[in-house]
Amino acid sequence: MTDGITITRTFAAPRELVYALWTTPEHFSVWFGTDAVEVPLDTLSMDVRVGGAWAATMHIPGGPTINWVGEYVEVDPPERLAFTMTDDPSNPAREPVTVDLVEVDGGTEMTMTQTGGNLSEEQYAQTIVGYNGFFDVMEKIVAERA
């Protein structure tokens, strides 16, 4: 079993925009769903403050509906966002996620870490694939705004 994952991406965008992608429902509903999965804006709630909750419903084409929930534990715009998440709202176990944003030449380096050890190695491997799909969509959003 692994303790989690870390993914680093660099976006040709200011930190404020990358932070907004994580904290604005209109942006989050687009990239969290990717092109293949729908996260309707009306199913998304984000109370972006320490102790605030977030929730999103993900509709997999021809598959299940996934209900994501979590809580914000650190909110430091535009440098850092930390929250918990799970796709099993009845289970109190939550995966901690931290997003650190650093200004670099040409944009923003984003380092996303998900820890907790609540998932199997296979589940973390699938999670990496999912996040990379999400972050590919983030890159498209950034390119459209350039």
C-alpha positions as CSV (number, residue, x, y, z in Angstrom):
1,M,0.0,0.0,0.0
2,T,1.2,3.5,-0.8
3,D,0.9,6.6,1.2
4,G,-0.4,8.8,-1.6
5,I,0.6,10.6,-4.8
6,T,2.2,13.8,-5.9
7,I,1.8,15.4,-9.3
8,T,3.5,18.6,-10.5
9,R,2.5,20.6,-13.5
10,T,3.5,24.0,-14.9
11,F,0.8,26.2,-16.4
12,A,1.4,29.3,-18.5
13,A,-0.8,31.3,-16.3
14,P,-0.6,33.5,-13.2
15,R,-1.1,31.8,-9.8
16,E,-4.4,33.7,-9.3
17,L,-5.9,32.0,-12.3
18,V,-4.7,28.5,-11.3
19,Y,-6.0,29.1,-7.8
20,A,-9.3,30.2,-9.2
21,L,-9.5,26.9,-11.2
22,W,-9.5,25.1,-7.9
23,T,-11.9,27.4,-6.0
24,T,-14.4,28.7,-8.5
25,P,-17.4,26.4,-9.2
26,E,-17.6,27.5,-12.9
27,H,-14.1,26.4,-13.5
28,F,-14.0,23.4,-11.2
29,S,-17.1,21.9,-12.8
30,V,-15.3,21.9,-16.2
31,W,-11.9,20.4,-15.3
32,F,-13.0,18.1,-12.5
33,G,-15.3,16.4,-15.0
34,T,-13.0,16.5,-18.0
35,D,-14.5,16.2,-21.5
36,A,-15.7,12.7,-20.8
37,V,-17.4,13.1,-17.4
38,E,-20.1,15.6,-16.4
39,V,-20.0,17.5,-13.2
40,P,-23.1,19.7,-13.5
41,L,-22.6,23.2,-12.0
42,D,-25.8,22.9,-10.0
43,T,-24.4,19.8,-8.2
44,L,-21.3,21.7,-7.0
45,S,-21.0,23.5,-3.8
46,M,-17.8,25.2,-2.6
47,D,-17.5,27.1,0.7
48,V,-13.9,28.0,0.3
49,R,-12.8,28.9,3.8
50,V,-11.2,26.9,6.6
51,G,-13.9,24.5,7.9
52,G,-16.0,25.1,4.8
53,A,-17.4,22.1,2.9
54,W,-17.3,21.2,-0.8
55,A,-19.4,18.7,-2.7
56,A,-19.7,17.6,-6.4
57,T,-21.6,15.0,-8.2
58,M,-19.8,13.3,-11.1
59,H,-21.9,11.6,-13.8
60,I,-19.9,8.8,-15.6
61,P,-21.3,8.1,-19.1
62,G,-22.9,4.7,-19.0
63,G,-21.6,4.3,-15.4
64,P,-22.2,5.3,-11.9
65,T,-22.8,8.7,-10.3
66,I,-20.1,9.6,-7.8
67,N,-20.7,11.9,-4.9
68,W,-17.6,13.7,-3.8
69,V,-17.4,15.5,-0.5
70,G,-14.8,17.2,1.7
71,E,-13.7,20.1,3.8
72,Y,-11.3,22.9,3.4
73,V,-8.5,22.8,6.0
74,E,-6.2,25.5,4.7
75,V,-7.0,28.5,2.4
76,D,-4.1,30.8,1.5
77,P,-4.8,32.4,-1.9
78,P,-3.1,32.3,-4.3
79,E,-0.4,30.1,-2.8
80,R,-1.9,27.1,-1.1
81,L,-5.2,25.2,-0.8
82,A,-5.7,22.1,1.4
83,F,-8.8,20.1,1.7
84,T,-10.1,16.6,2.3
85,M,-12.0,14.4,-0.2
86,T,-13.8,11.2,-0.5
87,D,-16.2,9.5,-3.0
88,D,-17.9,7.6,-0.1
89,P,-19.7,10.3,1.9
90,S,-20.8,7.8,4.5
91,N,-17.2,6.8,5.4
92,P,-15.5,9.3,7.7
93,A,-12.1,8.5,6.2
94,R,-11.0,11.3,3.9
95,E,-7.9,11.7,1.7
96,P,-6.0,15.0,2.4
97,V,-5.2,17.0,-0.7
98,T,-2.7,19.9,-0.8
99,V,-2.2,22.2,-3.8
100,D,0.8,24.5,-3.7
101,L,1.3,27.2,-6.3
102,V,4.7,28.8,-7.0
103,E,5.4,31.5,-9.5
104,V,8.0,30.3,-12.1
105,D,9.3,31.8,-15.3
106,G,6.4,31.7,-17.8
107,G,3.7,30.8,-15.3
108,T,2.8,28.8,-12.2
109,E,4.1,25.5,-11.0
110,M,1.4,23.5,-9.3
111,T,2.2,20.6,-7.0
112,M,-0.8,18.6,-5.9
113,T,-0.3,16.0,-3.2
114,Q,-2.9,13.5,-2.0
115,T,-2.0,11.5,1.1
116,G,-3.9,9.5,3.6
117,G,-3.1,5.9,2.8
118,N,-6.8,5.0,2.4
119,L,-6.5,3.7,-1.1
120,S,-4.7,0.7,-2.6
121,E,-1.7,1.0,-4.9
122,E,-4.1,0.3,-7.8
123,Q,-6.5,2.9,-6.7
124,Y,-3.7,5.5,-6.4
125,A,-2.5,4.5,-9.9
126,Q,-6.0,5.1,-11.3
127,T,-6.2,8.4,-9.3
128,I,-3.0,9.6,-11.0
129,V,-4.6,8.9,-14.4
130,G,-7.7,10.7,-13.4
131,Y,-5.8,13.8,-12.1
132,N,-3.7,14.0,-15.3
133,G,-6.9,14.0,-17.3
134,F,-8.2,16.8,-15.1
135,F,-5.0,18.8,-15.4
136,D,-5.0,18.4,-19.2
137,V,-8.4,20.2,-19.2
138,M,-6.9,22.8,-16.9
139,E,-4.2,23.4,-19.5
140,K,-7.0,23.9,-22.2
141,I,-8.8,26.4,-19.9
142,V,-5.5,28.3,-19.4
143,A,-4.8,28.3,-23.2
144,E,-8.3,29.6,-24.0
145,R,-7.7,32.6,-21.6
146,A,-4.2,33.4,-23.0
